[in-house]
Amino acid sequence: MDAIHTAVTPQGNRELRQSSKTRHLVFSIWGHIAELSQVMTLEPGDLLC
């Protein structure tokens, strides 16, 4: 999986609320993972939501 080009399509009440790619997020995916790994142990297969 390419984390930089992954589609982001959140839905609310079964309606599409956004359609974009992770490269357009304000904060980087890698930054979030780095911060979370400082306060919890991340294992292979963990889902970050």
Backbone as CSV, one residue per row, in Angstrom:
resi,resn,N_x,N_y,N_z,CA_x,CA_y,CA_z,C_x,C_y,C_z
1,MET,0.840,-1.179,0.000,0.000,0.000,0.000,0.889,1.247,0.000
2,ASP,0.546,2.201,-0.808,1.278,3.456,-0.898,0.576,4.485,-0.019
3,ALA,1.119,4.750,1.170,0.464,5.633,2.144,0.342,7.068,1.652
4,ILE,1.173,7.484,0.742,1.127,8.869,0.263,-0.008,9.086,-0.738
5,HIS,-0.387,8.066,-1.485,-1.392,8.220,-2.537,-2.687,7.466,-2.235
6,THR,-2.921,7.151,-0.959,-4.120,6.421,-0.578,-5.341,7.340,-0.615
7,ALA,-6.447,6.840,-1.100,-7.682,7.625,-1.163,-8.277,7.802,0.228
8,VAL,-8.817,8.989,0.481,-9.517,9.292,1.723,-10.948,9.629,1.329
9,THR,-11.902,8.786,1.743,-13.300,9.010,1.378,-14.212,8.784,2.589
10,PRO,-14.144,9.684,3.591,-15.005,9.509,4.763,-16.471,9.746,4.412
11,GLN,-17.326,9.014,5.108,-18.760,9.130,4.891,-19.455,9.413,6.212
12,GLY,-20.553,10.125,6.151,-21.404,10.371,7.304,-22.839,10.144,6.882
13,ASN,-23.552,9.357,7.636,-24.927,9.000,7.275,-25.003,8.467,5.846
14,ARG,-24.009,7.664,5.505,-23.910,7.014,4.194,-23.773,7.991,3.036
15,GLU,-23.404,9.234,3.318,-23.149,10.225,2.277,-21.656,10.534,2.238
16,LEU,-21.101,10.629,1.044,-19.702,10.975,0.884,-19.478,12.396,1.378
17,ARG,-18.524,12.577,2.301,-18.241,13.892,2.873,-16.979,14.516,2.295
18,GLN,-16.083,13.697,1.793,-14.805,14.187,1.273,-14.257,13.153,0.307
19,SER,-13.516,13.604,-0.664,-12.839,12.700,-1.576,-11.490,13.329,-1.914
20,SER,-10.430,12.721,-1.434,-9.101,13.285,-1.630,-8.063,12.184,-1.523
21,LYS,-6.814,12.555,-1.460,-5.698,11.631,-1.274,-4.932,12.045,-0.031
22,THR,-4.236,11.107,0.576,-3.498,11.403,1.803,-2.408,12.441,1.587
23,ARG,-1.908,12.593,0.382,-0.860,13.597,0.133,-1.374,15.024,0.314
24,HIS,-2.701,15.213,0.332,-3.284,16.544,0.495,-3.630,16.878,1.943
25,LEU,-3.390,15.967,2.867,-3.702,16.216,4.274,-2.788,17.301,4.843
26,VAL,-3.279,18.051,5.829,-2.503,19.124,6.442,-1.315,18.550,7.213
27,PHE,-1.545,17.454,7.927,-0.487,16.806,8.700,-0.093,15.517,8.002
28,SER,1.185,15.189,8.020,1.643,13.993,7.319,1.263,12.719,8.073
29,ILE,1.030,11.683,7.319,0.746,10.363,7.890,1.920,9.919,8.752
30,TRP,3.138,10.121,8.240,4.343,9.678,8.955,4.493,10.430,10.275
31,GLY,4.119,11.701,10.319,4.184,12.470,11.566,3.227,11.914,12.613
32,HIS,2.023,11.556,12.187,1.042,10.966,13.106,1.549,9.635,13.660
33,ILE,2.092,8.808,12.791,2.609,7.513,13.228,3.759,7.710,14.212
34,ALA,4.646,8.659,13.935,5.770,8.926,14.835,5.277,9.374,16.208
35,GLU,4.284,10.268,16.237,3.745,10.740,17.520,3.065,9.604,18.290
36,LEU,2.248,8.828,17.606,1.558,7.723,18.278,2.539,6.685,18.811
37,SER,3.608,6.423,18.078,4.566,5.414,18.521,5.341,5.862,19.760
38,GLN,5.285,7.144,20.094,5.935,7.633,21.311,5.120,7.304,22.560
39,VAL,3.810,7.130,22.410,2.950,6.916,23.579,2.307,5.529,23.618
40,MET,2.455,4.754,22.543,1.890,3.406,22.537,2.709,2.514,21.619
41,THR,2.650,1.224,21.874,3.352,0.262,21.039,2.489,-0.067,19.831
42,LEU,3.039,0.138,18.669,2.323,-0.197,17.432,2.832,-1.534,16.915
43,GLU,1.912,-2.423,16.630,2.226,-3.749,16.126,1.824,-3.855,14.667
44,PRO,2.473,-4.744,13.907,2.049,-4.961,12.518,0.563,-5.335,12.468
45,GLY,-0.161,-4.690,11.586,-1.599,-4.952,11.450,-2.474,-4.012,12.254
46,ASP,-1.882,-3.164,13.123,-2.681,-2.185,13.872,-3.324,-1.200,12.908
47,LEU,-4.560,-0.820,13.204,-5.276,0.186,12.408,-5.294,1.492,13.175
48,LEU,-4.937,2.557,12.520,-4.963,3.886,13.127,-6.104,4.657,12.478
49,CYS,-7.106,4.961,13.278,-8.295,5.644,12.734,-8.467,7.008,13.352
